[in-house]
């Protein structure tokens, strides 16, 4: 007698999707953010990637394997002796380390090739050959700007809320394929590898989905003398910023209503560094000054309020510095409401990096052997540590 058997189903092969977090969870006021899934680049399986895009993923994987091999074999010393730099490992919890890893591989590629070409290391030569040089250089250039922006916004020594305006504009220009030369001119970026285009589109879509300007970000940029005209923003965003500032002025003055009209964009001008790149045109050109003041208000107070005067005034060169607080201290009597609002906004950090560093320092100070420290003593320790860090960077800070 032959036992009957039922056919077994073959398990389906899992499909790995490259996608962002969905927008299923809504905020308290049920405002939906744009879904990244409507973009082709955001819902692409690994099997559907083009061969050129897969090559860039192979570059990352092979580079990680190479760095691990070099570390296990103790070849970093030989690479340094040959004139290269130490290959750096990447960790999951610090995504910037991937940029550092690729940079180190790019800088030491020829030195590593020379060392791995020795008979004792030929087993690993195939891994090095799998690294596409053009793809490696494109990845380094793509991630370097993200690293520079991350370092910029993590500052804890000066106001940083306005840096959201700088950072998002810089990243959008970069992902759209625009760079800045030494003269401050915008120039197109020519990618060496064909697969880079996919990741530029993917990153740009994620950037626009995950990060949006808050009214406080825009208001902080307006209250910074270098960015007050929001030259690189749309008329709609300028209107949001001016409306928020007027509402805050009303709150300070105890008023109820304030409105402002949409504003036209001024002409762009060339800038050099990342922070200077998105600064406003010079005041003597009068670009955007008339269009940036509101035209329809109900009372003389609003027609001639502090914001209008601030937007129309000429900024002296001495105040065109990264830190806006000296400007508002100098004009505290002329713009009392704006000065107060500026102090409020610029006390908000754009990221929590500085706060996290403080908690980390506190954790190092309070150990098992020093678990009974008085809170005031701990505050004094952290204060002394912060002053020491400032003096290491600026020895003449108090002079």
C-alpha positions in Angstrom: 0.0 0.0 0.0 1.5 3.3 -1.0 0.9 6.3 1.3 -0.6 9.3 -0.4 1.5 12.4 -0.3 0.4 16.0 -0.6 2.5 18.4 -2.7 4.4 20.8 -0.6 4.6 24.5 -1.6 7.9 26.0 -2.2 8.5 29.0 0.1 8.5 32.2 -1.7 11.8 34.0 -2.1 11.8 37.1 0.1 11.8 40.4 -1.8 14.0 43.0 -0.3 12.7 46.5 -0.8 14.7 49.7 -0.5 12.1 52.1 0.9 11.6 54.7 3.5 9.4 54.6 6.5 5.7 54.9 5.5 3.4 57.7 6.4 0.8 55.5 8.1 1.4 57.2 11.5 -0.1 60.6 11.5 0.7 63.5 13.7 -1.7 64.8 16.3 -3.3 67.3 13.9 -3.6 64.6 11.2 -1.3 66.4 8.7 0.2 63.9 6.2 3.7 64.4 4.9 4.4 63.5 1.3 4.8 59.8 0.9 8.2 58.7 -0.4 6.6 55.6 -2.0 5.2 57.6 -4.9 8.7 58.0 -6.3 10.1 55.1 -8.4 13.5 55.3 -6.6 11.9 54.8 -3.2 10.2 51.4 -3.9 12.8 49.5 -5.8 13.9 45.9 -4.9 17.5 44.9 -5.1 16.7 42.6 -8.0 15.3 45.5 -9.9 18.3 47.8 -9.5 20.3 48.5 -12.6 23.6 46.9 -13.0 25.3 50.2 -12.6 23.5 51.0 -9.3 24.4 47.5 -8.0 28.1 48.2 -8.8 28.0 51.1 -6.3 26.6 48.8 -3.6 29.3 46.3 -4.4 31.9 49.1 -4.0 30.6 49.8 -0.5 30.5 46.0 0.4 34.0 45.3 -1.0 35.4 48.4 0.7 34.1 47.2 4.1 35.6 43.7 3.5 38.9 45.3 2.5 39.2 47.5 5.6 38.3 44.5 7.8 41.0 42.4 6.1 43.6 45.1 6.4 42.9 45.5 10.1 43.0 41.7 10.8 46.3 41.4 9.0 47.8 44.5 10.6 48.5 46.2 7.3 47.6 49.7 8.3 51.2 50.4 9.5 52.5 49.3 6.1 50.0 51.5 4.3 51.1 54.5 6.5 54.8 53.7 5.8 54.0 53.7 2.1 52.5 57.2 2.3 48.8 56.3 2.6 46.3 56.9 5.4 44.9 54.4 7.9 41.8 52.6 6.6 38.9 53.4 8.8 36.1 51.0 9.7 32.4 51.9 9.5 29.9 51.3 12.4 26.2 51.1 12.1 25.5 53.6 14.9 27.6 56.3 13.2 26.6 56.6 9.6 29.3 59.3 9.0 31.9 56.6 9.5 30.9 55.1 6.1 32.0 58.4 4.5 35.3 58.2 6.4 35.8 54.6 5.4 35.3 55.3 1.7 37.5 58.4 1.9 40.3 56.4 3.5 40.0 53.7 0.8 40.1 56.3 -2.0 43.2 58.1 -0.5 45.1 54.9 0.0 43.9 52.8 -2.9 47.2 52.7 -4.8 49.2 52.1 -1.6 46.8 49.2 -0.8 47.1 47.8 -4.3 50.9 47.8 -4.0 50.8 46.0 -0.6 48.2 43.5 -1.7 50.1 42.7 -4.9 52.8 41.0 -2.8 52.7 37.1 -3.1 51.6 36.7 0.5 48.4 38.8 -0.1 47.3 37.6 -3.6 44.3 35.9 -2.1 42.6 39.3 -1.5 43.6 40.9 -4.7 40.2 40.0 -6.3 38.4 42.1 -3.7 40.4 45.2 -4.6 39.7 44.6 -8.3 35.9 44.6 -7.6 36.1 48.3 -6.4 35.1 50.5 -9.3 37.3 53.6 -9.0 34.9 56.0 -10.6 32.1 54.7 -8.4 34.2 55.1 -5.3 35.1 58.7 -6.1 31.4 59.5 -6.8 30.3 58.0 -3.5 33.0 60.0 -1.6 31.9 63.2 -3.3 28.2 62.3 -2.7 28.7 61.6 1.1 31.3 64.3 1.8 28.7 67.1 1.6 26.4 65.2 4.0 29.3 64.9 6.4 30.2 68.6 6.1 26.6 69.6 6.7 26.3 67.3 9.7 29.4 68.8 11.3 28.2 72.3 10.6 24.8 71.8 12.3 26.3 70.1 15.4 28.0 73.2 16.6 27.3 74.0 20.2 29.4 77.2 20.5 27.1 79.6 18.7 23.4 79.9 17.5 22.5 77.2 15.0 18.7 77.2 14.4 19.2 79.2 11.1 21.5 76.5 9.9 18.6 74.4 8.8 18.1 76.9 6.0 21.7 76.6 5.0 21.9 72.8 5.3 18.7 71.9 3.4 19.6 74.4 0.6 23.1 73.0 0.3 22.0 69.4 0.2 19.3 70.1 -2.4 21.7 71.9 -4.7 24.2 69.1 -4.2 21.8 66.3 -5.0 20.4 68.3 -8.0 24.0 68.2 -9.3 25.2 71.7 -8.5 28.4 72.6 -6.8 30.3 75.8 -6.1 33.8 76.6 -7.5 36.5 78.7 -5.8 34.9 81.9 -7.2 31.5 81.1 -5.7 29.9 80.2 -9.1 27.4 77.3 -9.3 28.8 74.6 -11.6 27.2 71.3 -12.6 28.6 68.1 -11.1 29.6 65.5 -13.7 29.3 62.1 -12.2 31.9 59.6 -13.3 29.7 56.5 -12.7 26.3 56.0 -14.3 24.8 54.4 -11.2 25.3 57.6 -9.1 22.2 59.2 -10.7 19.9 56.7 -9.1 21.2 57.4 -5.6 21.1 61.2 -6.1 17.4 61.0 -7.0 16.8 58.6 -4.1 18.6 60.9 -1.6 16.8 64.0 -2.9 13.4 62.3 -2.6 14.2 61.2 1.0 15.5 64.6 1.9 12.3 66.4 0.8 10.2 63.8 2.5 12.0 63.5 5.8 12.9 67.2 6.3 10.7 70.2 6.0 11.3 73.8 7.1 9.6 74.7 10.3 8.4 78.3 10.8 11.1 78.7 13.5 13.8 77.6 11.1 12.8 80.2 8.6 12.2 82.9 11.2 15.7 82.3 12.6 17.1 82.7 9.1 15.3 86.0 8.6 16.6 87.2 12.0 20.2 86.4 10.9 21.6 89.5 9.1 23.3 87.3 6.5 20.1 85.5 5.4 17.3 87.9 6.3 15.9 88.1 2.7 15.7 84.3 2.3 17.2 84.6 -1.2 17.1 80.9 -1.8 13.6 80.3 -0.5 10.2 80.4 -2.3 7.7 83.3 -1.9 5.5 80.9 0.0 8.2 80.1 2.6 9.1 83.8 2.9 5.4 84.5 3.7 5.4 81.9 6.4 8.5 83.3 8.0 7.3 86.9 8.0 3.8 85.9 9.2 5.3 84.0 12.1 7.6 86.9 13.1 4.7 89.3 13.0 2.6 87.0 15.1 5.4 86.8 17.7 5.7 90.6 17.7 2.0 90.9 18.3 2.3 88.5 21.2 5.1 90.5 22.7 3.2 93.8 22.2 -0.1 92.2 23.3 -1.8 92.7 19.9 -4.2 90.3 18.3 -3.9 90.5 14.5 -1.1 90.8 12.0 -0.9 89.8 8.3 1.6 90.0 5.6 1.5 89.6 1.8 3.5 87.0 -0.2 6.8 88.3 -1.3 8.8 88.1 -4.5 12.3 86.5 -4.7 15.4 88.7 -5.1 18.1 88.0 -7.6 20.7 85.4 -6.6 24.3 86.2 -6.1 27.5 84.2 -6.0 28.9 83.0 -2.7 31.9 80.9 -1.7 31.7 78.9 1.6 28.8 76.7 2.6 27.5 79.4 5.1 28.3 82.3 2.7 26.8 80.4 -0.2 23.2 81.0 0.9 23.7 84.5 2.3 21.8 87.4 0.8 23.0 89.9 -1.9 24.8 93.0 -0.7 22.6 95.8 0.6 23.8 98.5 -1.8 22.3 96.6 -4.7 18.8 97.1 -3.2 17.9 93.7 -4.5 14.6 92.5 -3.0 14.3 95.2 -0.3 11.2 96.8 -1.6 9.5 93.5 -2.4 10.4 92.0 1.0 8.4 94.6 3.0 4.7 94.0 3.5 2.2 96.2 1.7 -1.2 95.5 3.2 -1.8 96.1 6.9 -4.5 97.7 8.9 -2.7 100.1 11.2 0.3 102.4 11.0 2.0 100.2 13.6 2.2 97.4 11.1 3.0 99.5 8.1 6.1 100.8 9.9 6.9 97.9 12.3 10.3 96.6 13.3 10.4 93.9 10.7 10.0 96.3 7.8 12.7 98.6 9.2 15.0 95.6 9.7 14.5 94.3 6.2 15.1 97.8 4.7 18.2 98.7 6.7 21.8 98.3 5.4 23.8 95.8 7.4 27.3 97.0 8.3 30.2 94.7 7.4 31.1 94.4 11.1 27.8 92.5 11.6 28.2 90.2 8.7 29.5 87.3 10.8 28.2 83.8 11.5 27.1 84.7 15.0 24.0 87.0 14.9 23.8 87.7 18.6 26.3 90.7 18.6 24.1 92.4 15.9 21.0 92.1 18.1 22.8 93.2 21.2 23.9 96.3 19.2 20.4 97.1 17.9 18.5 96.1 21.1 17.2 99.6 21.6 16.2 100.1 18.0 14.5 96.7 17.6 13.4 95.7 21.1 10.8 93.1 19.9 12.9 91.6 17.2 15.9 91.5 19.6 13.8 89.6 22.2 12.5 87.2 19.6 16.0 86.6 18.2 17.3 85.7 21.7 14.4 83.2 22.0 14.9 81.6 18.7 18.7 81.4 18.8 18.6 79.7 22.2 17.1 76.7 20.3 19.7 74.4 18.9 19.1 73.0 15.4 20.1 69.5 16.6 20.4 67.8 19.9 24.1 67.0 19.4 25.4 69.5 21.9 22.9 68.3 24.5 23.9 64.7 23.9 27.5 65.6 24.3 26.7 67.2 27.7 24.9 64.1 28.9 27.9 62.0 27.7 30.3 64.2 29.6 28.0 64.0 32.7 28.0 60.2 32.4 31.8 60.2 32.3 32.0 62.4 35.4 29.4 60.4 37.4 30.9 56.9 37.7 30.5 54.2 40.3 33.4 55.7 42.3 31.9 59.2 42.1 28.2 58.4 42.4 27.6 60.7 45.3 28.6 64.0 43.6 26.4 66.9 44.5 24.4 68.2 41.5 25.9 71.7 41.8 29.4 70.2 41.9 28.6 68.2 38.7 27.4 71.4 37.0 30.6 73.1 38.0 32.6 70.2 36.5 30.7 70.5 33.2 31.1 74.3 33.2 34.9 74.0 33.7 35.0 71.4 30.9 33.1 73.6 28.5 35.4 76.5 29.2 38.4 74.4 28.7 37.2 73.2 25.3 36.5 76.8 24.3 40.0 77.9 25.3 41.6 75.0 23.4 39.9 76.2 20.3 40.2 80.0 21.0 43.1 80.7 23.4 42.3 84.5 23.4 38.6 84.0 24.0 38.5 86.1 27.2 41.1 88.6 26.2 
